[in-house]
């Protein structure tokens, strides 16, 4: 059985270790990993392999590409297998908000390998330098982590000559902000309605203003040599919105003791659903090794499999029940439970958007124009609505 993914050298080493452990338990199955070094090249290669009939039996798919694969009907339907006696990954074992476009018409075509809620990492030293004495995580624990309090901290950071917050420009940033502020981007039917929702328009207007005056910074556009990671580990920014993988960056710089995490702020200080990044594992619809492929698939995604892959400073959060100890076992960051709480109520990219190739990146380009002061909130949201309707064929 052959499987394929992208990954860092450290991740690929862990995957090879999983392969060896799996084959010890299943001596009748030989597993071969075919890694692809570049994420940007991965999906085009996989699509070509699927077309030519040479694709791996099992493979990763990114959340920005999954819809294209599902709609191409090249993936093995999984519900019956997941509900079988051989399964170690029942559908209900996963957190439902993470399936996203992997589920279509009651059928599952992939499942999340693991997840990464976009938390607000914050630098206690930077906050202190800006004269901020309140701790965001403590405010959140008391239901007092409000949008007003968060923006007030960002204003103080800017006044002190520091970056307030750094964000990556992708779907989870704009939709997390909209959701946290009580807005609605897509309705239940999959129609983009954010441009007609006053709460969404107000939220995006505030977001745009803070980017335009430089208090918020788009991490993607920061200059080489002074990128987001560098700024954060040298105490140049108060907040950096990222996933659990940030632990490795902070530990490498030897500054992890200065940082903690908090959920997104809301108008009333209560928690709200926000975006969770994920990659997915699927089975080739034309595999000739269905039994072996599913055995590998279900064990890789099981609580035991995710624990094996994520323990010891792993860079993600489990997507399945029963593996949460890997996030809490090292006691870092201090409020690591926040990762789990945000995952539990979080959401993957909206299926109506995720299933259209290139749509999310085109929408992010429209938001970048807003952040750069080339557009206004209402104009941006109207353009997004028009783009969604055009690309969805509605």
Residue pairs with C-beta under 8 A, 6 or more apart in sequence:
1 29
1 30
1 31
1 32
1 57
1 58
1 289
1 292
1 293
1 296
2 31
2 32
2 33
2 34
2 56
2 57
2 58
3 31
3 32
3 33
3 34
3 56
3 57
3 58
3 59
3 296
4 33
4 34
4 35
4 36
4 42
4 46
4 56
4 58
4 59
4 60
5 12
5 15
5 33
5 35
5 36
5 42
5 59
5 60
6 35
6 36
6 37
6 38
6 39
6 42
6 60
7 15
7 35
11 315
12 33
12 35
14 309
15 33
15 35
15 309
16 33
17 308
18 300
18 305
18 308
18 309
19 31
19 32
19 33
21 308
22 29
22 31
22 296
22 299
22 300
23 29
23 30
23 31
26 292
26 295
29 292
29 295
29 296
31 296
34 56
36 42
36 45
36 46
39 62
42 60
42 62
43 61
43 62
43 65
43 68
46 55
46 56
46 59
46 61
47 69
49 55
49 56
50 72
50 74
50 284
50 286
53 286
55 74
55 284
55 286
56 284
57 283
57 284
57 287
57 289
57 292
57 293
58 281
58 282
58 283
58 284
58 287
58 293
58 296
58 297
58 300
59 281
59 282
59 284
60 113
60 279
60 280
60 281
61 69
61 110
61 279
61 280
61 281
61 282
62 279
62 280
63 100
63 101
63 277
63 278
63 279
63 280
63 348
63 349
63 354
64 171
64 349
64 354
64 360
64 361
65 357
66 100
66 101
66 102
66 110
66 280
66 354
66 355
67 101
67 351
67 354
67 355
67 356
67 357
68 355
68 357
69 75
69 109
69 110
69 282
70 101
70 102
70 104
70 109
70 110
70 355
71 355
73 285
74 284
74 285
74 286
75 109
75 110
75 282
75 283
75 284
75 285
76 109
76 282
76 283
76 284
76 285
76 287
76 290
76 293
77 107
77 108
77 109
78 107
78 108
78 109
78 110
78 111
78 283
79 91
79 106
79 107
79 108
81 87
81 294
81 298
82 89
82 90
82 91
82 108
82 111
82 298
83 90
83 91
86 294
86 295
86 298
87 294
87 298
88 298
88 299
88 301
88 302
88 303
88 304
88 305
89 111
89 297
89 298
89 301
89 302
89 320
91 108
93 303
93 320
93 321
93 322
94 111
94 112
94 319
94 320
94 321
95 115
95 319
95 320
95 321
95 343
95 344
95 346
97 273
97 276
97 345
97 346
97 347
97 348
98 112
98 115
98 276
98 278
98 319
98 343
98 346
98 348
99 108
99 111
99 112
99 348
100 278
100 347
100 348
100 349
100 350
100 351
100 354
101 348
101 349
101 351
101 354
101 355
102 108
102 109
102 110
102 111
102 112
102 280
103 109
103 351
104 351
109 282
110 280
110 281
110 282
111 280
111 281
111 301
111 319
112 278
112 279
112 280
112 281
112 301
112 319
112 348
113 278
113 279
113 280
113 281
113 300
113 301
113 306
113 316
113 319
114 278
114 279
114 306
114 309
114 310
114 316
114 317
114 318
114 319
115 276
115 277
115 278
115 316
115 317
115 318
115 319
115 343
115 346
116 243
116 244
116 245
116 276
116 277
116 278
116 315
116 316
116 317
117 243
117 244
117 274
117 275
117 276
117 277
117 317
117 339
117 342
117 343
117 346
118 172
118 173
118 176
118 241
118 242
118 243
118 274
118 275
118 276
118 277
119 241
119 242
119 243
119 244
119 261
119 262
119 263
119 338
119 339
119 342
120 136
120 165
120 239
120 240
120 241
120 261
120 262
120 263
120 264
120 265
121 232
121 239
121 240
121 241
121 242
121 246
121 259
121 260
121 261
121 333
122 136
122 238
122 239
122 240
122 259
122 260
122 261
122 262
123 232
123 235
123 237
123 238
123 239
123 240
123 258
123 259
124 135
124 258
124 259
124 260
125 235
125 258
126 157
126 162
126 235
126 236
126 237
126 238
127 153
127 157
127 238
129 160
129 162
129 235
130 153
130 156
130 157
130 159
130 160
130 162
130 238
131 156
131 160
132 153
132 156
132 157
132 238
134 149
134 153
135 260
136 145
136 150
136 153
136 260
136 262
137 260
137 261
137 262
137 334
137 335
137 338
139 145
139 146
139 149
139 262
139 269
140 262
140 263
140 269
140 271
140 335
140 338
142 269
143 269
143 270
144 269
145 262
145 263
145 265
145 266
145 269
146 265
146 266
146 267
146 268
146 269
147 180
147 181
147 206
147 265
147 266
147 267
148 267
149 265
149 269
150 265
151 206
151 210
153 164
153 238
154 164
154 165
154 210
154 215
154 216
154 238
154 239
155 164
155 215
157 163
157 164
157 215
157 237
157 238
158 164
158 213
158 214
158 215
162 235
162 236
162 237
162 238
163 214
163 215
163 217
163 231
163 236
163 237
163 238
164 210
164 215
164 216
164 217
164 237
164 238
164 239
165 210
165 215
165 216
165 217
165 237
165 238
165 239
165 240
165 241
166 216
166 217
166 218
166 219
166 222
166 228
166 231
166 232
166 237
166 239
166 240
166 241
167 173
167 216
167 217
167 218
167 219
167 241
168 218
168 219
168 220
168 241
168 242
169 218
169 219
169 220
169 221
169 364
169 367
169 368
169 371
170 360
170 361
170 364
171 275
171 349
171 350
171 353
171 360
171 363
171 364
172 274
172 275
172 276
172 277
172 349
173 241
173 275
173 367
174 185
174 204
174 207
174 363
174 364
174 367
175 185
175 274
175 275
175 347
175 349
175 350
176 264
176 274
176 275
177 203
177 204
177 207
177 264
178 184
178 185
178 194
178 200
178 203
178 204
179 185
179 272
179 273
179 274
179 275
179 347
180 203
180 264
180 265
180 266
180 272
180 274
181 199
181 200
181 202
181 203
181 206
181 266
181 267
182 199
182 203
182 266
182 267
182 272
183 194
183 197
183 199
183 200
183 201
183 202
183 203
183 204
184 193
184 194
184 197
184 199
184 200
185 192
185 193
185 194
185 200
185 350
186 192
186 193
186 194
186 350
186 352
186 353
187 193
190 350
190 351
190 352
190 392
191 352
191 388
191 394
192 352
192 353
192 384
192 385
192 388
192 389
193 200
193 385
194 200
194 201
194 204
194 381
194 384
194 385
195 201
195 378
195 381
195 382
195 384
195 385
196 385
200 381
201 377
201 378
201 381
204 370
204 377
204 380
204 381
205 376
205 377
205 378
207 216
207 370
207 371
207 377
208 370
208 371
208 375
208 376
208 377
208 380
210 216
211 217
211 218
211 370
211 371
211 372
212 371
212 372
212 373
216 371
217 228
217 237
218 368
218 371
219 227
219 228
219 240
221 368
222 228
222 231
228 237
228 240
229 249
230 236
231 237
232 240
232 249
233 249
233 250
233 253
233 255
235 255
235 258
240 246
243 277
243 315
243 316
243 317
244 314
244 315
244 316
244 317
244 327
244 339
245 315
245 316
246 259
247 256
247 313
247 315
247 332
247 333
248 313
248 315
250 256
250 259
251 313
256 332
256 333
259 333
260 333
260 334
260 335
261 333
261 335
261 336
261 338
261 339
262 335
262 338
263 271
263 274
263 338
263 341
263 342
264 272
264 274
266 272
271 341
271 342
271 345
272 345
273 345
273 346
273 347
274 342
274 346
274 347
275 346
275 347
275 348
275 349
276 342
276 343
276 346
276 347
276 348
278 319
278 348
281 297
281 300
281 301
283 290
283 293
283 294
283 297
284 293
287 293
299 305
300 309
301 319
301 320
302 320
303 318
303 320
303 321
303 322
303 323
304 323
306 318
306 319
306 320
306 323
306 326
307 318
307 323
307 325
307 326
310 316
310 317
310 318
310 323
310 326
310 327
311 326
311 329
313 330
314 326
317 327
317 339
317 340
317 343
318 324
318 326
318 327
319 343
324 340
327 336
327 337
327 339
327 340
328 336
328 337
328 340
330 336
348 354
349 360
352 388
352 392
353 359
353 360
353 363
353 388
354 360
356 388
356 391
356 392
358 391
359 387
359 388
359 391
362 387
362 391
363 384
363 387
363 388
366 375
366 380
366 383
366 384
366 387
367 380
369 375
369 380
370 376
370 377
370 380
375 383
388 394
